[in-house]
Amino acid sequence: MARFKKRFSIGQEIPTSTMADISFLLIIFFMVTTVFVIYRGFPVDLPRAERIDPLKSRRNVVSVWIGPAGRIMVDEYETELVSVASIVRTKLAQNPRIVVQVKSDRNTPFRLVSGVIEELKKANALRVSFIAKKE
């Protein structure tokens, strides 16, 4: 019996030489057609202060005023941000029914307002109100 020789063989591999080109074109396509949306957050409209008037003394109120230049005043006394917690803590020890009023100017950087809020958390001031100008 005569045996036949195979002259060619069928390959079992997948051609991957054009995969890099196709993936590169897909990346460029998605980069060009993708729309990036920048989330800007909520608009924060802080109240503005034109002048500082001393408030009438109230028994259960501690006022914290934050100025646009970084000045922080607690009951008419200027102080640093790091000492707000200790001042409020001593006032709370004297009178536990104290309400802390936070007032700030419209031009005050929000990082200062946030810093005062964090200091009030450290002092365990649970009664906090924010004063805003009525439109």
C-alpha positions as CSV (number, residue, x, y, z in Angstrom):
1,M,0.0,0.0,0.0
2,A,1.2,3.4,-0.8
3,R,1.3,5.9,1.8
4,F,0.5,9.5,1.1
5,K,2.6,12.2,2.5
6,K,1.1,15.4,3.9
7,R,2.3,18.3,1.9
8,F,0.9,21.0,4.3
9,S,-0.4,21.1,7.7
10,I,-3.2,23.2,9.1
11,G,-2.0,25.5,11.9
12,Q,-3.9,25.8,15.1
13,E,-2.8,29.2,16.2
14,I,-4.7,32.5,16.3
15,P,-3.0,35.4,14.6
16,T,-2.3,38.1,17.2
17,S,-0.2,40.4,15.1
18,T,-3.0,42.9,14.5
19,M,-4.4,42.8,18.1
20,A,-2.1,45.6,19.2
21,D,-3.2,47.8,16.3
22,I,-6.9,47.2,17.0
23,S,-6.5,47.8,20.8
24,F,-4.5,51.0,20.1
25,L,-7.2,52.3,17.8
26,L,-9.9,51.4,20.3
27,I,-8.1,53.3,23.1
28,I,-7.7,56.4,20.8
29,F,-11.4,56.2,19.9
30,F,-12.6,56.1,23.5
31,M,-10.2,58.8,24.5
32,V,-11.5,61.1,21.8
33,T,-15.2,60.4,22.3
34,T,-15.3,60.3,26.1
35,V,-16.8,63.3,27.8
36,F,-15.4,64.1,31.2
37,V,-17.7,65.8,33.6
38,I,-16.2,67.7,36.4
39,Y,-18.2,67.5,39.6
40,R,-18.1,70.9,41.2
41,G,-20.0,70.1,44.3
42,F,-22.7,72.2,46.0
43,P,-22.4,76.0,45.8
44,V,-21.6,77.3,49.2
45,D,-22.8,80.9,49.8
46,L,-21.3,82.1,53.1
47,P,-22.8,85.1,54.9
48,R,-20.9,88.4,54.7
49,A,-20.0,90.7,57.6
50,E,-19.5,94.4,57.0
51,R,-18.4,95.2,60.6
52,I,-18.0,93.6,64.0
53,D,-20.4,94.7,66.7
54,P,-20.1,93.4,70.2
55,L,-23.1,91.5,71.2
56,K,-25.1,91.9,74.3
57,S,-24.0,89.5,76.9
58,R,-26.1,86.4,77.0
59,R,-26.0,83.8,79.6
60,N,-26.1,80.6,77.5
61,V,-24.4,81.8,74.3
62,V,-20.8,81.7,73.2
63,S,-20.1,83.5,69.9
64,V,-17.3,82.4,67.6
65,W,-16.6,84.9,64.8
66,I,-14.3,83.9,61.9
67,G,-13.0,86.8,59.8
68,P,-11.8,86.7,56.2
69,A,-8.2,87.3,57.1
70,G,-8.1,84.4,59.4
71,R,-9.0,86.2,62.6
72,I,-11.0,84.1,65.1
73,M,-12.8,85.7,68.0
74,V,-14.5,83.9,70.9
75,D,-16.8,86.3,72.9
76,E,-14.9,89.4,71.8
77,Y,-11.5,88.0,72.5
78,E,-9.2,87.2,69.6
79,T,-7.7,83.7,69.7
80,E,-5.9,81.1,67.6
81,L,-7.6,78.2,65.9
82,V,-5.9,75.6,68.1
83,S,-7.1,77.2,71.3
84,V,-10.8,77.4,70.4
85,A,-11.4,73.9,71.8
86,S,-9.9,74.6,75.2
87,I,-11.8,77.9,75.5
88,V,-15.2,76.4,74.6
89,R,-14.4,73.4,76.8
90,T,-13.9,75.6,79.9
91,K,-17.0,77.6,79.1
92,L,-18.9,74.3,78.8
93,A,-17.6,73.2,82.2
94,Q,-18.9,76.4,83.8
95,N,-22.3,76.2,82.0
96,P,-23.3,72.9,80.2
97,R,-26.3,74.6,78.6
98,I,-24.2,76.8,76.4
99,V,-25.1,77.2,72.7
100,V,-22.1,78.1,70.4
101,Q,-22.9,80.5,67.6
102,V,-20.6,80.4,64.6
103,K,-20.5,83.5,62.4
104,S,-18.3,83.9,59.4
105,D,-17.8,86.4,56.6
106,R,-18.7,85.5,53.0
107,N,-15.0,85.9,52.0
108,T,-13.8,83.6,54.8
109,P,-12.0,80.5,53.4
110,F,-14.1,77.5,54.2
111,R,-11.0,75.7,55.6
112,L,-11.1,78.1,58.6
113,V,-14.8,77.4,59.1
114,S,-14.2,73.7,58.9
115,G,-11.3,74.0,61.3
116,V,-13.4,75.7,63.9
117,I,-16.1,73.1,63.5
118,E,-13.5,70.4,64.1
119,E,-12.3,72.3,67.2
120,L,-15.8,72.4,68.5
121,K,-16.1,68.6,68.0
122,K,-12.9,68.2,70.1
123,A,-14.5,70.4,72.8
124,N,-17.6,68.2,72.7
125,A,-19.8,71.2,71.9
126,L,-23.1,69.6,70.9
127,R,-25.2,72.7,70.6
128,V,-23.9,74.7,67.7
129,S,-25.8,77.1,65.5
130,F,-24.6,78.9,62.4
131,I,-25.7,82.5,61.9
132,A,-26.4,83.8,58.4
133,K,-27.7,87.0,57.0
134,K,-31.4,86.9,56.1
135,E,-31.9,87.8,52.4
